[in-house]
Amino acid sequence: MKILVTGGLGFIGSHTVVELQNEGFEVVIIDNLSNSSEDVLDGIVAITGQQPVFEKFDLREKSKVQDFFARHHDIEGVIHFAASKAVGESVEEPLLYYENNLGVLVYMLQELTKKDKGNFIFSSSCTVYGQADKLPITEDAPVKPAESPYGNTKQVGEEIIRDTCNVNPDLSAIALRYFNPVGAHPTVEIGELPIGVPQNLVPFITQTGVGLREQLSVFGDDYPTNDGTCIRDYIHVVDVAKAHVVALQRLLNKKNESNYEVFNLGTGKGSSVLEVIKSFEKVSGEKLNYKIVDRRAGDVIQAYADTQKANNELGWKAHSTLDDSMKSAWDWERKIRN
Ligand code: WQD
């Protein structure tokens, strides 16, 4: 069965391609390599022994999207990762984000609604909850005003899909709201490849550990949490990838209750920044150089998922611990720097 994975050479995309191939799916990847590399294909082949079909083009070229679906009329499901994801950049270049994340989404849905049956999985984010009033966060928690154009593309993206599903009963979609995906494949054949200075905590930690960065800045230790640092739900990228496969199977087997559903992807456990540092130090045996600095604008105090819905309805749960995630992230960082 043929599945299209857009952004399939990116961080979460590549891990999902591996899990799909392990489950026997035939994968076609579209990626423009804007934030990834063709070498990732070698990693995928090293793990699965299978070469996915790869087409390099930019999904903003609508005629190419149309041409692709005309050539691959046997695509039975689409997992749509391709998007821009840097919060700060989205503030500087909002139109780039609206075009990449929403314009392209519209093109994909236009093609899928032409088919007898369209199955679509969308990468959403816990960012839609903002600072939630109740923890852990359930899927019915209110969506809060977005803090950035990036966050807004995830909120509006969900609305576009919901509205399209409303009037297209033959289209089924699932939006997966990721908490904080981290780590790398245990084989260390694929992992995260941030371009430039990482904005996210875990790659910054591992790059500091390996000597590429001098010091980690911990953004604030005066938050109302146990140790004063912010709390997030860090989830291993392989657990995230596996959730995509079960979500896809739910659509293909028509087990979905409604033709548009939303699920949280988290572990259910919150960890503070200092706990993440401790975990890194434990699994690496290295002492991390860090200092406490001022709070970062826009950070929520705490966010961790209620995972009941995904557990019960997808039959999925995260298995890896924070230590597993940090160990794989560290092994990957050392491998790519050598
Ligand atoms: C985690 C914690 C920082 C860097 C990410 C995405 C966002 C959305 C949700 C995707 C925070 C602290 C970080 C550093 C630090 N995901 N930190 N020093 O903010 O939860 O957001 O996940 O859609 O788009 O960016 O993740 O990794 O940036 O930060 O102290 O150098 O680490 O303050 O508490 P965040 P993050």
Residues whose N, C-alpha, C, O or C-beta is under 5 A from the ligand:
A	BS01	WQD	K85 S125 T127 F179 N180 Q199 N200 L201 V202 F204 S217 V218 F219 C230 R232 V273 R296 D299
